[in-house]
Amino acid sequence: MSSNLLIVDDQYGIRVLLTEIFKKEGYNTYQAANGTQALSIAEKNRPGLVLLDMKIPGMDGIEILKRLKAMDSSIQVIMMTAYGELDMIKEAKNLGAISHFSKFFDIDEIREAVRDVLPVVMSK
């Protein structure tokens, strides 16, 4: 599995925060602000894990998840949401998302979840 981590969120601050955290952890991180960017980056860089916001203008997280899984079913996805939308969370899990976090996440909790799915391979 690749140590590439793709962060997909329309909120710039969330993308920057998560990118900074996971770069320090040793991951190759990529950012996308929308579904089109996310799919393009995933096609070129084949992430091992995607942190995917559920509510993105245009193509929502569920549609992005479907397309990522169609592209490569081995891509692991953790959904992020600022809303308690249980139906969307359930649908995402049925489509192959491995878990979800509230946008008001605990940094250590999300770090551990990422490490569990995508162990860090430190570069020389």
GROMACS elastic network, one bead per residue, 0.5 to 0.9 nm:
[ bonds ]
;  ai    aj funct       b0    kb
    1     4     6  0.86496   500
    1    47     6  0.82634   500
    1    48     6  0.55105   500
    1    49     6  0.89147   500
    1    74     6  0.85221   500
    1    75     6  0.86775   500
    1   118     6  0.75546   500
    2     5     6  0.82725   500
    2    45     6  0.89117   500
    2    46     6  0.71961   500
    2    47     6  0.60050   500
    2    49     6  0.81703   500
    2   118     6  0.78588   500
    3    26     6  0.85593   500
    3    27     6  0.58081   500
    3    28     6  0.62388   500
    3    29     6  0.85648   500
    3    47     6  0.69604   500
    3    48     6  0.58774   500
    3    49     6  0.78841   500
    3   118     6  0.63406   500
    3   119     6  0.72976   500
    3   120     6  0.64578   500
    3   121     6  0.66241   500
    4    27     6  0.61751   500
    4    29     6  0.58678   500
    4    30     6  0.75178   500
    4    45     6  0.72314   500
    4    46     6  0.71091   500
    4    48     6  0.55529   500
    4    49     6  0.68527   500
    4    50     6  0.86537   500
    4   118     6  0.85500   500
    5    19     6  0.88465   500
    5    22     6  0.82160   500
    5    27     6  0.65025   500
    5    28     6  0.60123   500
    5    30     6  0.62199   500
    5    31     6  0.86124   500
    5    46     6  0.88842   500
    5    47     6  0.53486   500
    5    48     6  0.62659   500
    5    49     6  0.51712   500
    5    50     6  0.58268   500
    5    51     6  0.76263   500
    5   114     6  0.89290   500
    5   118     6  0.83357   500
    6    19     6  0.88492   500
    6    28     6  0.84718   500
    6    29     6  0.58121   500
    6    31     6  0.57924   500
    6    32     6  0.74406   500
    6    38     6  0.76553   500
    6    41     6  0.79656   500
    6    42     6  0.75579   500
    6    45     6  0.89886   500
    6    46     6  0.89374   500
    6    47     6  0.60830   500
    6    48     6  0.82479   500
    6    49     6  0.64375   500
    6    51     6  0.62438   500
    6    52     6  0.81266   500
    7    14     6  0.89157   500
    7    15     6  0.62707   500
    7    18     6  0.74236   500
    7    19     6  0.73292   500
    7    29     6  0.73475   500
    7    30     6  0.61516   500
    7    32     6  0.62606   500
    7    33     6  0.85131   500
    7    38     6  0.82585   500
    7    49     6  0.87201   500
    7    50     6  0.58983   500
    7    52     6  0.62790   500
    7    53     6  0.83998   500
    8    11     6  0.89276   500
    8    15     6  0.71407   500
    8    30     6  0.85316   500
    8    31     6  0.59651   500
    8    33     6  0.58287   500
    8    34     6  0.67513   500
    8    35     6  0.77862   500
    8    37     6  0.86560   500
    8    38     6  0.64166   500
    8    50     6  0.72741   500
    8    51     6  0.60635   500
    8    53     6  0.60111   500
    8    56     6  0.87946   500
    8    61     6  0.88072   500
    9    12     6  0.72451   500
    9    14     6  0.69870   500
    9    15     6  0.61747   500
    9    31     6  0.79519   500
    9    32     6  0.65121   500
    9    33     6  0.51974   500
    9    34     6  0.68009   500
    9    51     6  0.82519   500
    9    52     6  0.64861   500
    9    53     6  0.51489   500
    9    54     6  0.83662   500
    9    55     6  0.82638   500
    9    56     6  0.68280   500
    9    80     6  0.86276   500
   10    13     6  0.89959   500
   10    14     6  0.83067   500
   10    15     6  0.79551   500
   10    32     6  0.76679   500
   10    34     6  0.61320   500
   10    53     6  0.77596   500
   10    55     6  0.82791   500
   10    56     6  0.58650   500
   10    57     6  0.75961   500
   11    14     6  0.55726   500
   11    15     6  0.65581   500
   11    16     6  0.89162   500
   11    33     6  0.72324   500
   11    56     6  0.89225   500
   12    15     6  0.51999   500
   12    16     6  0.61975   500
   12    17     6  0.86128   500
   12    33     6  0.74539   500
   13    16     6  0.52084   500
   13    17     6  0.60615   500
   13    18     6  0.85756   500
   14    17     6  0.51876   500
   14    18     6  0.61153   500
   14    19     6  0.83768   500
   14   103     6  0.86187   500
   15    18     6  0.53844   500
   15    19     6  0.59251   500
   15    20     6  0.85107   500
   15    31     6  0.64554   500
   15    32     6  0.79711   500
   15    33     6  0.81229   500
   16    19     6  0.50774   500
   16    20     6  0.60439   500
   16    21     6  0.85872   500
   16    31     6  0.82789   500
   17    20     6  0.52889   500
   17    21     6  0.62834   500
   17    22     6  0.87391   500
   18    21     6  0.51163   500
   18    22     6  0.61010   500
   18    23     6  0.84068   500
   18    29     6  0.89942   500
   18   107     6  0.87230   500
   19    22     6  0.53400   500
   19    23     6  0.58958   500
   19    24     6  0.85099   500
   19    27     6  0.89432   500
   19    29     6  0.60947   500
   19    30     6  0.74508   500
   19    31     6  0.74634   500
   20    23     6  0.53235   500
   20    24     6  0.63318   500
   20    25     6  0.87713   500
   20    29     6  0.87685   500
   21    24     6  0.54457   500
   21    25     6  0.65387   500
   21   107     6  0.85832   500
   21   111     6  0.82787   500
   22    26     6  0.64574   500
   22    27     6  0.56405   500
   22    28     6  0.79695   500
   22    29     6  0.69910   500
   22   111     6  0.77940   500
   22   114     6  0.89738   500
   23    26     6  0.51495   500
   23    27     6  0.51182   500
   23    28     6  0.64333   500
   23    29     6  0.62988   500
   24    27     6  0.74472   500
   25   111     6  0.87692   500
   25   120     6  0.71468   500
   25   122     6  0.84216   500
   26    29     6  0.88937   500
   26   120     6  0.60692   500
   26   121     6  0.69572   500
   26   122     6  0.55639   500
   26   123     6  0.74106   500
   27   118     6  0.89102   500
   27   119     6  0.89416   500
   27   120     6  0.62753   500
   27   121     6  0.75246   500
   27   122     6  0.77692   500
   28    47     6  0.88965   500
   29    47     6  0.87826   500
   30    38     6  0.89181   500
   30    41     6  0.75220   500
   30    45     6  0.87325   500
   30    47     6  0.86791   500
   31    37     6  0.83713   500
   31    38     6  0.75897   500
   31    41     6  0.82861   500
   32    35     6  0.74635   500
   32    36     6  0.83106   500
   32    37     6  0.53038   500
   32    38     6  0.50796   500
   32    39     6  0.87848   500
   32    41     6  0.77093   500
   33    36     6  0.85730   500
   33    37     6  0.67229   500
   33    38     6  0.74192   500
   33    56     6  0.81426   500
   34    37     6  0.55655   500
   34    38     6  0.61967   500
   34    39     6  0.88297   500
   34    56     6  0.65062   500
   34    57     6  0.73238   500
   34    58     6  0.75211   500
   34    59     6  0.71739   500
   34    60     6  0.84246   500
   34    64     6  0.89654   500
   35    39     6  0.61216   500
   35    40     6  0.85169   500
   35    56     6  0.77727   500
   35    57     6  0.87237   500
   35    58     6  0.75300   500
   35    59     6  0.54704   500
   35    60     6  0.72472   500
   35    61     6  0.77444   500
   35    63     6  0.82699   500
   35    64     6  0.57840   500
   36    39     6  0.53907   500
   36    40     6  0.62503   500
   36    41     6  0.86877   500
   36    59     6  0.78345   500
   36    64     6  0.85145   500
   37    40     6  0.51379   500
   37    41     6  0.60985   500
   37    42     6  0.84721   500
   38    41     6  0.52546   500
   38    42     6  0.60225   500
   38    43     6  0.85457   500
   38    64     6  0.78145   500
   38    68     6  0.87141   500
   39    43     6  0.60268   500
   39    44     6  0.86752   500
   39    64     6  0.74507   500
   39    67     6  0.75700   500
   39    68     6  0.67640   500
   39    71     6  0.86764   500
   40    43     6  0.51915   500
   40    44     6  0.64387   500
   40    45     6  0.86173   500
   41    44     6  0.52462   500
   41    45     6  0.58044   500
   41    46     6  0.75929   500
   41    47     6  0.84520   500
   42    45     6  0.52466   500
   42    47     6  0.60095   500
   42    50     6  0.88584   500
   42    68     6  0.74982   500
   42    71     6  0.85372   500
   43    46     6  0.58485   500
   43    47     6  0.87010   500
   43    68     6  0.87420   500
   43    71     6  0.75611   500
   43    72     6  0.88807   500
   44    47     6  0.89456   500
   46    49     6  0.87820   500
   46    72     6  0.81771   500
   46    75     6  0.76670   500
   47    50     6  0.66621   500
   47    75     6  0.65881   500
   47    76     6  0.82675   500
   48    74     6  0.77080   500
   48    75     6  0.53800   500
   48    76     6  0.61053   500
   48    77     6  0.85978   500
   48   117     6  0.83525   500
   48   118     6  0.66673   500
   49    75     6  0.58816   500
   49    77     6  0.55949   500
   49    78     6  0.75690   500
   49   114     6  0.77836   500
   49   117     6  0.73744   500
   49   118     6  0.67012   500
   50    75     6  0.73638   500
   50    76     6  0.62591   500
   50    78     6  0.62591   500
   50    79     6  0.81919   500
   51    76     6  0.88150   500
   51    77     6  0.60285   500
   51    78     6  0.50074   500
   51    79     6  0.59132   500
   51    80     6  0.68094   500
   51   100     6  0.89658   500
   51   114     6  0.87748   500
   52    61     6  0.64304   500
   52    64     6  0.83528   500
   52    65     6  0.79650   500
   52    77     6  0.68396   500
   52    78     6  0.61539   500
   52    80     6  0.57239   500
   52    81     6  0.85084   500
   53    56     6  0.65976   500
   53    60     6  0.81254   500
   53    61     6  0.57983   500
   53    78     6  0.86705   500
   53    79     6  0.57700   500
   53    81     6  0.57464   500
   53    82     6  0.84820   500
   53   103     6  0.85354   500
   54    60     6  0.60679   500
   54    62     6  0.65615   500
   54    64     6  0.89317   500
   54    79     6  0.63596   500
   54    80     6  0.60229   500
   54    81     6  0.54954   500
   54    82     6  0.83568   500
   54    83     6  0.88060   500
   54    88     6  0.79103   500
   54    89     6  0.84671   500
   54    92     6  0.88305   500
   55    59     6  0.86522   500
   55    60     6  0.55158   500
   55    61     6  0.59673   500
   55    62     6  0.86915   500
   55    80     6  0.86484   500
   55    81     6  0.69373   500
   55    82     6  0.81701   500
   55    83     6  0.86218   500
   56    59     6  0.64494   500
   56    61     6  0.64276   500
   57    60     6  0.63568   500
   59    62     6  0.81477   500
   59    63     6  0.60934   500
   59    64     6  0.65479   500
   60    63     6  0.55097   500
   60    64     6  0.63155   500
   60    65     6  0.86696   500
   61    65     6  0.59507   500
   61    66     6  0.85698   500
   61    79     6  0.78508   500
   61    80     6  0.89849   500
   61    92     6  0.83797   500
   62    65     6  0.50404   500
   62    66     6  0.62509   500
   62    67     6  0.87382   500
   62    88     6  0.75345   500
   62    91     6  0.77078   500
   62    92     6  0.61404   500
   62    95     6  0.82637   500
   63    66     6  0.51065   500
   63    67     6  0.62965   500
   63    68     6  0.86168   500
   64    67     6  0.51689   500
   64    68     6  0.60524   500
   64    69     6  0.85885   500
   65    68     6  0.51016   500
   65    69     6  0.61508   500
   65    70     6  0.85247   500
   65    77     6  0.75516   500
   65    79     6  0.89888   500
   65    92     6  0.74394   500
   65    95     6  0.74151   500
   65    96     6  0.80931   500
   65    97     6  0.76912   500
   66    69     6  0.53043   500
   66    70     6  0.61623   500
   66    71     6  0.86623   500
   66    92     6  0.87332   500
   66    95     6  0.68137   500
   66    96     6  0.86218   500
   67    71     6  0.61016   500
   67    72     6  0.86228   500
   68    71     6  0.50682   500
   68    72     6  0.61865   500
   68    73     6  0.73476   500
   68    75     6  0.71829   500
   68    77     6  0.89093   500
   69    72     6  0.50749   500
   69    74     6  0.72799   500
   69    75     6  0.66157   500
   69    76     6  0.85667   500
   69    95     6  0.81200   500
   69    96     6  0.76954   500
   70    73     6  0.61254   500
   71    75     6  0.86921   500
   72    75     6  0.58630   500
   73    76     6  0.80423   500
   73    96     6  0.84899   500
   76    96     6  0.78242   500
   76    97     6  0.68064   500
   76    98     6  0.68592   500
   76   117     6  0.75940   500
   76   118     6  0.87925   500
   77    96     6  0.74143   500
   77    98     6  0.59944   500
   77    99     6  0.75061   500
   77   100     6  0.87250   500
   78    97     6  0.57014   500
   78    98     6  0.57464   500
   78    99     6  0.50833   500
   78   100     6  0.53101   500
   78   101     6  0.75432   500
   78   113     6  0.86844   500
   78   114     6  0.84744   500
   79    89     6  0.78150   500
   79    92     6  0.76221   500
   79    93     6  0.88703   500
   79    97     6  0.67232   500
   79    98     6  0.80475   500
   79    99     6  0.63353   500
   79   101     6  0.63340   500
   79   102     6  0.86229   500
   80    83     6  0.89789   500
   80    99     6  0.88063   500
   80   100     6  0.55363   500
   80   102     6  0.57302   500
   80   103     6  0.58584   500
   80   105     6  0.88218   500
   81    84     6  0.72601   500
   81    85     6  0.80158   500
   81    89     6  0.87016   500
   81   100     6  0.75508   500
   81   101     6  0.64073   500
   81   102     6  0.50388   500
   81   103     6  0.52410   500
   81   104     6  0.86104   500
   82    85     6  0.87676   500
   82   101     6  0.85743   500
   82   102     6  0.55514   500
   82   104     6  0.70845   500
   83    86     6  0.87274   500
   83   102     6  0.72580   500
   83   103     6  0.80328   500
   84    87     6  0.89312   500
   84    88     6  0.88864   500
   84    89     6  0.83431   500
   84   102     6  0.77648   500
   85    88     6  0.55191   500
   85    89     6  0.62637   500
   85    90     6  0.86912   500
   86    90     6  0.60137   500
   86    91     6  0.85074   500
   87    90     6  0.51372   500
   87    91     6  0.61378   500
   87    92     6  0.85738   500
   88    91     6  0.50009   500
   88    92     6  0.60153   500
   88    93     6  0.85803   500
   89    92     6  0.50789   500
   89    93     6  0.62542   500
   89    94     6  0.86260   500
   89    97     6  0.86987   500
   89    99     6  0.85407   500
   89   100     6  0.72427   500
   90    93     6  0.51930   500
   90    94     6  0.61996   500
   90    95     6  0.86688   500
   91    95     6  0.62195   500
   91    96     6  0.88033   500
   91    97     6  0.88269   500
   92    95     6  0.50317   500
   92    96     6  0.64332   500
   92    97     6  0.54287   500
   92    98     6  0.85271   500
   92    99     6  0.86634   500
   92   100     6  0.88598   500
   93    96     6  0.50900   500
   93    98     6  0.62429   500
   93    99     6  0.69368   500
   93   100     6  0.85464   500
   94    97     6  0.72043   500
   96    99     6  0.89828   500
   97   100     6  0.77015   500
   99   113     6  0.87359   500
  101   104     6  0.79568   500
  101   105     6  0.62658   500
  101   110     6  0.76298   500
  102   105     6  0.54236   500
  102   106     6  0.89358   500
  103   106     6  0.89379   500
  105   108     6  0.86017   500
  105   109     6  0.72617   500
  105   110     6  0.69467   500
  106   109     6  0.52100   500
  106   110     6  0.64559   500
  106   111     6  0.86358   500
  107   110     6  0.53452   500
  107   111     6  0.60496   500
  107   112     6  0.86203   500
  108   112     6  0.61219   500
  108   113     6  0.86021   500
  109   112     6  0.52626   500
  109   113     6  0.62783   500
  109   114     6  0.87374   500
  110   114     6  0.61343   500
  110   115     6  0.85493   500
  111   114     6  0.52290   500
  111   115     6  0.61911   500
  111   116     6  0.86450   500
  112   115     6  0.50206   500
  112   116     6  0.60885   500
  112   117     6  0.87415   500
  113   116     6  0.51425   500
  113   117     6  0.65180   500
  113   118     6  0.85217   500
  114   117     6  0.52994   500
  114   118     6  0.56876   500
  114   119     6  0.75801   500
  115   118     6  0.50172   500
  115   120     6  0.67390   500
  116   119     6  0.63117   500
  118   121     6  0.88627   500
